[in-house]
Amino acid sequence: MIERKKGDKRYKINYSKKVFVYKNLHKDCWSIKQGGLVKAHTEEIRLWDCSFKVNPQGRKKVIKEQRKNVHAGIVGYIDEMSDLEIHDTQKRYYQEEFREVTYNPYRYDSFVDKTTEKPIYYSQSASLTQHQVLVV
């Protein structure tokens, strides 16, 4: 479930605009950023029309300082059904279609297919759970 800040209109997510979603290591969840503000946090989210972004300068800083910072994430539209949990039956149904994606700034300069290690820059949809990112 997406947890939003209540009462302040600035934190309302506009579902007709893209968001930037990144792994929040401090809260062990996904942070959803839109219009320069972190608007919500969630353990699971589905996106469509996804671009996988890595800021090269941010990556260089991570390597130099050996300290992680927010420099990579996924840009896309929130699937309007993403407030619903992603059930195991759906995962099993799509298991053959989905590929797992990973990113490690010390090993790769882009997101990669976890099995083949080939770069991933775009996907028609992505399913982000607490411990993995699956793309079609």
Secondary structure, DSSP 4 states (H G I P E B T S, - for coil): --EE-SS-GGG---TTS-EEEEEETTTTEEEEEETTEEEEEES-EEEEEEEEEE-HHHHHHHHHHT---S-EEEEEEEPTTTTS---HHHHHHHTTT-EEEE--TTT-SSEEETTT--EE-EEEEEEE-SS-EEE-
